[in-house]
C-alpha cells in the first residue's frame, strides 16, 4: 500500500535525482534513499551503544578475566599433556 505525500526539495536535489532515475521513478529513488539512510543511521547508533556498553563494563570484564585466568590457564595445561 502506498501513501501520497508532498515533499519539497531544492532544485539542485531534483536535478541530481533526475540524473540517476527517470522522472516517473522518483518515488522509488526517494524510498530507497530513505531506507538506506535509516539503515546507516541505525548502524551508527548501534555501534555507539555497543561502544558505550563495552566502555561502561570494561572494569568489570577485566576483573572477571583476571579472576578466571588461572583456571583457564590450568585447562590449557591439561590439554597439552
Order of alpha helices (4+ residues) and beta strands (2+ residues): alpha-alpha
